[in-house]
Amino acid sequence: MEQLSKDEVLALIERAEYFKHGGKPETLVNPAYAVNMFFEDSSRTHTSFEMAERKLGLTVLPFDPSHSSVNKGETLYDTSLVMDALGVDLAIIRHSENGYYEKLIHPRADQHLNLGIVNAGDGSGQHPSQSMLDLMTIHEQFGNFAGLKVAIVGDITNSRVAKSNMEMLTKLGAEVYFSGPEYWYDHAFDQYGKYEALDELVDKVDVMMLLRVQHERHTGDPNEKTFDAKAYHEKYGINQQRYDRLQEQTIIMHPGPINHDVELAGELVEAPKSKFYQQMQNGVFMRMAMLEAVMRGRELGGLK
């Protein structure tokens, strides 16, 4: 996300909104092939990318890592090389390793991989497409970013969504605040915003961005052993009482999946201020815009 300029972000949002409002993508004059290589579990991102690919006219090849040669010790680079050799043009990849893509986009001198790579999430690193659909959702609601107060709340250290969003929201002029358990907050994030107690933020922010507690990334974390869902919800979650304190224009966001009655009360998931459903909808259109931009850059399907 840090490589994108403000103008590039706004252009992607504009293109995604064009698709959402019924705009049609250009017809591909040559076939283009995509494969979704997800080495971590996913519902929204995986299915959203596939829907976006099909709407753009891409031919999507199936890939199941549990039945692939990865289980025989094949490296990610070699799996990508297989796809390149078979004629795949784009690989959309989610992987547990932070920055996995560096070895693919900057191969060694003796390597010759020629495959478009789209990052669908790298470990606890970044999640560009989630960040972009979040920005689109905020833009739909407010029309701008400058001066907006945005709270990012929860398991921040382990969240790739948080890292992507804090960087770009700051670049776009928003005021970023952080909250949640202090043991899941890294003061390296202080350069992007201020940490405050949740109840100090509830009635002053425009966007309440909640993060999932990522139990799967807490191996060796002593706080995981003492985690109590009810206690977390009482201290760091949005319940009805806190919901009622939100300003009229304030929206609640969550990248999903939601732990009901932990980050957000179950009965508030589809409440008027919650944009969870809208975020998922926007994911298809934003991923269409992102994929199309990569296709143009690589002149796939005749796009330029």
PEURGI-V971858 format. One record per helix or strand of 2 or more residues. SS is the DSSP state (H for helix, E for strand). FROM is the first residue (numbers start at 1). TO is the last residue. Records with the same first field share a line. If there is no record, write none. Layout:
SS=FROM-TO  FROM-TO
//
This chain:
H=6-20  44-56  65-67  69-72  76-86  102-105  128-142  160-171  182-184  187-191  198-201  215-217  222-225  229-236  240-245  266-268  276-298  300-302
E=33-38  59-61  90-95  116-122  149-153  175-179  193-195  207-210  251-254
//
